[in-house]
Amino acid sequence: MPSATASGSDAPGGSARSRDHNQGNQERKCTPEQKAAVLRIRRCKATAFYDILDLETVRATCTEGDIKKAYRKQSLLTHPDKNGHEHADEAFKMVSRAFGVLGDKEKRDKYDRFGTDPDSRFESARAQASNPFSGFGGARAGGGGPGAGFGGGGMWEEEISPEEMFQRFFGGGFGGPFGGFDTGPQFVFNIGGNRGFRVHQMGGAGPRRRPREANGQERPQTGWDTLISLLPILFLFIFPLLSSIFSGGDSQPAVPPMVFDAAQPPMTLHRVTPKLDIDYFVDPAMVAEWNDYKLRQLDREAEVMFSRALRRHCEAEARTKRDLIDKAQGWFFPDPEKLKIADQFEMKSCQRMDSLGISR
């Protein structure tokens, strides 16, 4: 009497059947109809898409509905999970490729016009040459009715695998022995790139949800999300306020007109820079309400302005002296008088920079 706990390998029809399945298509069976379908498709040229879907005789009159019906039939006959023929996988890929072209209105039009694969480099170059602006069309509408999703690239603008195409066509119901076909074929896809998500459905149950809507609704916005969205405003208003507080409560004052070394009315208020001890003068009326902090800032700014002006004057003197020397050289012989003038040219600003220890 056989044991009730016999393993699947001992029980007839047990897991030995699944072992045959997992060992690949080599030891699996196929029906005569499945074998005939594989052999017929394998005899077709790779780009004979109508012939692959068994629509060659009606290629001029077949509708989008006919193409979908043909794909449904041929994909079921050649799918490697049900067809154990050694070339079933290749035939299934050819069927998927044919449907990827003929199921797309724009690609089908190109294929009917040129007779070549519209996704090949040669065909892309020919299409670009015939219409150089074809790449700027963006998302295109595909017409109405059940076949709307195939117009203008729709579903096939991004490459998908034959298995994914099969899953999308049958609404994700392909599990086990071809279960779940009662929902009818449906397609869910993006139009217009990453932005502007739209869902188009053809028959069957409701469209699949976007990943973030898998639980039925979007995640509610939290207080942390609100704070993150307000960060730019905080950077614009809070940080300048803090820097103003820590700098003594006053912003950098506007620098009034000033002169150096000697007063020139109305700039008669005498002040001295902090490091170089440069005398400078400003209009007393313009700084009458300034506090000590602002006046110290003014002293530092005056020293910076003096150093910059002195350096500019020194550079101008150096250019003038070089020009005098160049002119004194003459065409053939140097001019002694001009050389003497160039040599005696005084560079007072440069000399003052040296005396104050300001680098040139």
C-alpha positions, 0 to 999 in steps of 0.5 A: 500500500503506498504511503500517504506521505509519498514524495511528488517524485514517487506520485504519478503526475506529481512534481515530476511534471513540474520538473519536466517544465523547469528543465526547459522546452527540450522535454516538453510537448506541443500540439500539432497546431502549436508546432505548425504555428512555430514552423510557419512563423520561422519560415517568415522573413524577420520583417514580414510582419503581416505574414508573421501574424498570418495577415498577409492576404488581408494586409490592405484591409485589416483593421487594428482590431484584426491585428489585435485578434491575430496577435492574441491567437499567435501569441497564445500558440507560441508562448514558451510557457505553453508551447514546448517546441524548441523554437517557440521562444524565437517564434514568440519574439517574432510575433511580439515584434510584428505586433509592436510595429503593426499595432502602432499606427505611425509605425504601420504607416511607415512599414506600409510605405517603405516595407522595412522595419521602422525602428531600424537605423536605415529607416530612421535616417530615411524618415528624418531625411524626408521630414527633418522636423519629425523629431519635434512632434512630441506626443501625438494623438492617435485617434478615437475608438478602441485603437486610440492608444496606438496612434503616434507612438503611444505604447511602443515609444519605449522598448518593452520585452515580448513578455511584458507586451504579452502581459500588457495585452492580456491585462496582467492576468497571465498566470499559471495555465493562461488564467485571467483572460476574462478581463479582456485585452487592455493597455496602460501606457504613458503619453508625453514622456515623464511629464503629463501622465495619462492612462489609456485603456482598451477594454477589460477592467479598470486601468492600473494605478500609478506606483504611488497610487497603489493603495488607492490614494496618494500619500497625504502631505505632512508637516515636514513636506510643508517645511521643505517647501518653505525652505526657499522663503526662509533662505530669502528672508530669515538669513538676511535678518539674522546676519543683520542682527549679528552684525550690530543691527545696521547694514553696510552704509552707503559711502559718501563722496570723499577726498584724500590728503586735503579738504575740498568744500563741502568735504571738510570733516577730517578723518583718518584710515585705521591702518595706513593713517591716510587723511581723508575728508567727507561732507559733515552733513552726510554723516551727521547722524552716523554712529561710531560703528558706521564711522569705523566702517567708513574709515575701513572703506576709505582705506580700501578706496584709497589703495585701489585708486593709488594702484590705478594711478601707479599702473597708469604712470608705469604705462606712460613711462614705457610709452616714453621709452618706446618713443625714444628708441627711434627707427634706427637710433635712440633719441638721447633727449627723449630717453632723458625725459623718460628717465626723469619721469616721476612715478609719484603714485608708485613711490607712495605705494612703496612708502606705505608698504602697499604691494603693486 
